[in-house]
Amino acid sequence: MATTAWRYVRETTVLLAEQAPTLEQGLCRARRKGWEYVIVDVTLISCDRVAADCPFYSGKHKKHGMNVQVVAAPDGEPLWTSWSLLGSVHDTRAARVWKIAERIKAPGLLGLGDKGYVGLSEVVFCPFKGRGKPQWKKDVNSEHAQLRSPRERAFAQIKNWDVLRRLRCCPHRVGEITRAVLVLQLREAG
């Protein structure tokens, strides 16, 4: 009986994940609403792994997990989540895997990313790095941070679902579960 119930949960998760918007659909929606830019970021979804599972270990977060890219609207509404990549994958590499910069450029939008996206593309604007910056660079970084701050709302909406707090299933299902949560979140909001 329990096996059948878990099979139903798995099948439902797969069906929901298949209904998640593509990046193009999310960007088209942003364009229709008149937004000039989107916010690009990555989040680590924690999962149980042993020390031998080095590819799952994120040095940035100091724990095991899977990286999921998120593209959010300027108001913090999540527009798209990617499938998952290993926790050791860097932000820029993950963005290149999903071709995020090229796909943002196609509808004429701009992206705002954090310092992890420096060098990705001229379409994704990042804050200036380093110490001892002139005041104008500090001012630009401050404005950039204000524009990007709603991304926390997107992550909060997605991670508010208990299932994503710490997964105890196969880590390769993280992307599927995250996309299913996105579908449920968009239906709840809309």
Beta strands, then each sheet from edge to edge (+ up, - down):
strand 1: 37-46
strand 2: 57-58
strand 3: 63-72
strand 4: 78-86
strand 5: 110-112
strand 6: 124-125
sheet 1: 2+ 3- 1+ 5+ 6+
sheet 2: 2+ 3- 4+
end
